[in-house]
Amino acid sequence: AKECAVVTHYRLKNDEENPGKLVVDKDSKLEEELIVRPTSEAIIWRTYKNWIQSYRDLPILLNQWANVVRWEMRTRLFLRTAEFLWQEGHTAHATEEEAIQETLQMLDIYATFAERDLAIPVWKGPKPSSERFPGAVETYSIEAMMQDGKALQAGTSHFLGQNFAKAQNITFTDKTSQEAFCWTTSWGVSTRLIGGLIMTHADDDGLVLPPRIAPEQIVLLPIYRSDEDQSAVLKCCYKLKEQLEQSQWRNENIRVKIDDRDMRGGDKVWQHIKQGIPIRVEIGPRDLAAGTVSIARRDEPPKQKLTMTLDEFPKNAVELLESVQTNMLKKAVDFREKHSSTIDKKDEVSEFFDSKQETSGFAYVHVADDPAVAEVLDPLKVTVRCAPMDWDEEPGKCLYTGKSVLRRSVISRSY
């Protein structure tokens, strides 16, 4: 909608009188107007101001998916793009407690989705003040480790306090008939999660998709040479597909595809390996004669196969899918543990992030929320990612300022 966008009818050019600034080039009118849709804060809060008059109007919980544009000097596919699709939420509340609860609830939802559905283990917790969303009282994030050891901020949830409400004059009449400012939150995830999914699980052969989010969870590959074999093998495949689709895994019917294209079996197999389909099942004349199927899992080496009887496989398909999903999360957790270290000395931090290492990872350290920490870590290209809330309190002294802190934080290089 143009009402939510910046509409440009002319090209821009450098302002000769103000170097570094842009002005409208009135001699170059565009044939088609350019519509740039920025993130939604301004339009949302302006709308909320018109919607909210009384405590009876609260809370307002708005969630949407939208394509937005941000200025990115150095783009990176999926992770940092000039335009991206994202899910964003903006809420307004009558009390501080409700707003904080909403902020933490969305953080939990993002963490649960990442681990349960994407099989990406994350640490969740507050960011240091230097990493907060501008205007936020507190910013919380989920942080995942990619296969190069770098951290990926995979989702954020912001407690905005009354800062945005005061800036936009969003007020309401409370239960005591007094005028008060709303307490607000915002939160979001984007197509960056696709990049995180690829970089967490993919290997040299291509994608590796968790069954939970795979478009097809099982692909049946009929193998035959003669028309007679084709008829018998396809008949078996369709019967097997019908049996599988009647089964439910994690409250959803199993998603099955039969690849009956007229092409070499090896080419079919390789294509589905690259596409990351969790389970491949090969069925040929010999399998029919033996009453078996040959099963390959995408989370295991391509040549590693399992044989089951035609009767057993439909009964065990749910267990197989659960095993693939669980194993993918375990492998990612094991990788994170292998490339993480608890550190209590400053010189060990520098050694851990030595640029000669191909993969560094996460360091768990005591650091204070202090600009001095960021200054020391900057030459190492390292930042404080978050202070995980699920960790037990472990009081200690900041390695760089000597200030007391309640628990360790995660520091790492990042995208």
N, C-alpha and C positions, 0 to 999 in steps of 0.2 A: 504494500500500500504506500502510495506517495506520501501520505500523511505521516508515515513513520520513517521517512528517508530524506536524504539531501538530494535535491534534483538540480542538475547542472545543465545549462544550455550552451555554454561556451567552454572552449579549452582554457587552460591556465598557462601562464608564462611567468618567468622570473621578473620580479619587480626591480627595475634598474635603480630606483631611488632607495630601495631597502633590500640590500643583498641578503639572500636566504629566504626572502618572502615571495609569495606567489600572488598574482593579481589576474583578473579576468582579461583575456585577450578578446576584445570586442570585435576584432576583424576575423575571427574564426568561429563562427556559430556552427554548432554541431548539427548534422542532418537529423540525428536522433538524440533526444535528451538522455543524459547519463544519470541513472538513479543509483545512488550509493546508500545502502541501508546500514547505519552504524548499530552498535549495541544499544539496548533498549532503555537504559536507565532514565534518560531525560523524558522520553515519551511516557514511560510507565508511571513515574512519580508525578508528572503533571496530570495524568489521568486520575491517579489515586486522589489527588487533591480535590478533584471535582466529585469523586464518588463518596468520599468519607466526610460525614458530618457528626455522627454519633457513635458511641461505643457499640451500639447495636449493629453498626455496619462492619464491625471487626470480629474476627480477623478476615482479611482478604488474602486469598492464596491464589496466585496466578502462575500457571506453568505453560510454557509454549516452546515449540520448535521453530527456529527461524534461521535463514541465511543472513549472516552479517559480515561486514567488512571492517578490518582493522589495519592500521598501518604496520606492515612488517618489512623491515629493511632487508632481512635475509630470510627468505622463505625456505621451508623444508616440508616435503610432502607429508600430509596428514598432521604433522606436529605444529608447524607454524605456517599458515597460509594466509594470504591477503583476504580471502573470502572463505568462510567455513559454515557448516551446518552445526548448530548447537541446540542444546536443551537448556533453557534458562527459567529460573523461578524468581519471583519477587513477591514478598509478603509484607503485610502491615498488621500490627498487633496493638492491643490496648496496654499490655504490660511488658516489662523487660523480661520477665520469666518466660512468658509465652514465646517471645522472639528468640531467646536463647535455646529453648527447647526445640523450636523449628529448625534452627541452624544445625544443632547437633543431630537431629533426626535425619536431615538430608545428608549429612556427612556419613552417618551409619548406612543409609540407603545406598550411597555411592560405593562405600567399602564392601557392602554385602554383594552388590551387583558385580563388582570387579572380581571378587574371590569366588563367589558361588557360580556365576555364569561365565565369566571370561577366564577363570582359573588364573588370575593375576593376583598374587599376594601383595598387599599394600600395608603401609604404616599410615595411621591417621592421627592427626593432631594439629595444634595451633602452629602457625607460621610465626617467625620473629617479626617484630614491627617493621623492619626494613623490607619485608616481603609481603606486607599486607596490601589488600586492595585499597586504593586511595579512598579515604573517607570512612573506612571500616574501623570499628572498635576492635574486632578480632577476625582473623581469617584462618579457616581450618582447611586442610588439604589431605588428599590421599596421595601417597608417594610410592611409586613402583620402581623396581630395578629392571633395567633392560639388559640384554645379553652383553653389552659392552661395559656394564658396570655403572652406567650413568642413571641418575634418577629422572623419572618422568612424573611431573605433576599431573595426575590423571583426573582430578576433579577438585572443585573448591566450594566451600560454603562460607558465607560472610555474615557475621553479626554486625549490622550497621548502626546499632544504637538508635539515637534520635538525630544523627548528623544529617542524613539525607532529608528527613522530615523537616528539620529546621531550615535547611537550604531551600526547600520547595514550599515551605509553610504548610505542611500537611498536618492539620490539627483535627481534633474531635472533641465533643463534649462528653466527659466521663460520667460515671454513675452519681457523682456528687454535684453535677451540673457545672463543673469547672472545665475550662478549655485546656487541653493537653496535646503535646506532640506525640505522634505515633512512634512505635518502635518497629524497625524494619529489618528485613533480611534479604539477601539475594544469593543465588547458588547456581551452578551450572557444570555441565560436561559437554564435550563436543566430539567431532569426528577424530580428534586426537586419540580417543580410545581405540580407534581402528589401528592407528600407528602403534599404540602400545601393545595391542593384541598381536600384531605381526612381529614386533621386535622381542616380545617375551617368548613366543612359542615357535616361530618359523625356523627352519633349518635350511641346509644347502639344497634340498630337494623342493622347497617351496613352502606354502602355507601349512600350518598345523592348526586346525580349528577345534576348539572344545565342542563336544556334542551338544551342549546346552544351546549354543547359538549357531550351529552349523545348519545351513538351509536344507541339506540332505544329510542325515546322520548315518545312513547305511546305503551303499550303492551295490546293486547286484549286477555282476558282469557275466552274462551268458557267453560261453565259448563253444564254438561248433565249426564244422567244416562242410557238412552236407545238409541238404534241406531236411532230411529225416531227423538228423541230430538237432537242427534248429528248432523244429516243431516240439520235440520232447523237452529240450532244455528251456525254451521260453515258457512252455506250459508249467514247468517246475518253478521257474522264477516268479511267474505271476501268482501262483499258489502261495509261494513263500512270502511275497510282498503282502498279500492279503492277510496272512497270519501275523506278520510283523506289525502291520498297521493297526491291528486290533489290540496290541499291547501298549501300555502307557509307561512312560518313564518321566519321573518328576512331574506328574500330573498333565502330561501332554502325550498325544499319540506319537509313536515313533514315525519319523519322516524317512521314507524309503524311495529310492529311485532305481529303475531298471535301465541300464545303458544298453539298448539293443541296436545301436548304430552299426552300420555296415562298415566296419574298419578293423584293423588288426587288434587283437586282444592286448598286445603289449603297449600299443599306443593309447588304448583306453585306460589301462592301469596307470601308465605314467601321467596321463592328464589328471586323473583323480588324485594321484599322489600330490601333484603340484597344487591342486585346488584345496587340499587339506581335508578331504572327506574322512571322518573319523574311522569308519569301518568299511572295508572292501571285501566283497564275497564273490569268489569265482566258482562258477558251476559249469561243468562240461560233461560230455558223455561218460567219461570214466567216473566222475563224481556220482552221476546218476546210477551207474552200475553198482558202485560201492555204497550208495545211499548216504553220501557225505557231502560236505561243502568245505572249501578252503578259505580261511578267514585271515585277513591282514589288518592290523591296527596302525593308524597313522602316527601314533605316539611311540611306535617301536620301529626298528629297522625294516626297510621294505621287504627283505627276503625272509624275515621272521614270520612264519605263518602257523596258524592253529587249525586243526581239523576237528570237525564236529559232525555228528550224524544230522541228517535232514530233520529229524524229529527233535533233536536236542537244541539246535540253533535258535529257533523261535522262542523256546522257553528260557534260553540263556542270554538273549539279546539285551534285555534290560540290565542284567548284571554286567555285561560287556561294556555297555555305554557308561554305566556308573564307574567302572574300573578305569576307562579312558579318561573321563573327567577328573576323577580323583588323582590319577597318576600325573596328569598334566599340571595340576596345582602343586602336587608334591615335588615334581621336578623343578618347578619355578621357585618353590620355597627352599629346596636344597641348594639351588644355584645362588640364591640370595645369602643363605647362611655361609656358603663357601667363600663368598666374596664380601663378607662383612667382618668387621673387627671392633672389639671394645678397646678403646685407647684411653690411657690416663696420663700421657706425656706429650708435650708439644712437639718434640722432635720426631716422635713416632707418627704424628699426623702428617708431617712433611714426607716422611719415608713412605707412608701408606699411599699417598697421592703422587709419588714419584712419576714424572711424565714418561719415564722409560717403560713403565709397566703398560702392557696392552690393555689390561682390565684392572681397575682399582676396585670400586664398589662403595659400600656404605661404611662410614666410621661412626661408632656410637660413643659420644663424648659428652662431658659436662661443659656447656657453654652458656653464658648469660645472654639475655636479649639486650645487646649493647652494640652501638655502631663500631666500637673498637674491634669486636670479633669479626665483623664483616671486612674491615680494613686488613686484618691479618690474613684472613682466608682468601682474599681477592687475588693475590699473586699466584695462589695454587689453583685458581679458577674453581674454587669450591664455595658452596653456600650452605647455610643451615636450612634443611628442608622442612623439618617439623620436630616437635617434641611429642613422641607417640603417647597418646592418652591411655592406651591399654597396658603400658609398662608400669610396673610397680615403682613407687617413689624410691629414689636412690640418692639421697642428699649428697652433694659434693661441692667442690669449688671450681669455678670456671677456669679453664686452662689458661685463658688469656687476660682476664681481669681480676681473678681472685674472688669474685662475687659468689655468694652462695646460691645454688640452684637446687630444685627439688628432684629433678630427674634428668637422665641423659637425653640428648637430641641426636637426630640423624644428620650428618653432614656428608655432602657428596658433590661430585660434578653433576651437571644436569643439562637437559635439553631446554 
